[in-house]
Amino acid sequence: EEFAVIFPETSREGALLAAEKLRERFEQFSFPGEETQPGGRLTISIGVSAYPDDASTTAELIDRADQALYRAKRAGRNRVMAAQR
């Protein structure tokens, strides 16, 4: 599943810090049935993009975050990656 989190008036660096904290908390939480997941645990991968640093339109901002998300998944999952500049 995929979902978006929007941090208004947050810098790219602030969004990366918040995303990493979210990833860590998610990794540490014991979810019922997580033993059936690959590796025996449930984790998340996060792609981050920021306006106006990474995009000038809403569609481009979402696309850049999505690209970063898929790079995180290809790199081994359970990580945060920022849009490439």
Salt bridges, closest charged atoms under 4 A:
GLU20 OE2 - ARG23 NH2 2.62
GLU27 OE1 - ARG23 NH1 3.17
GLU27 OE2 - ARG41 NH1 2.78
ASP54 OD1 - ARG12 NH1 2.32
ASP54 OD1 - ARG85 NE 3.85
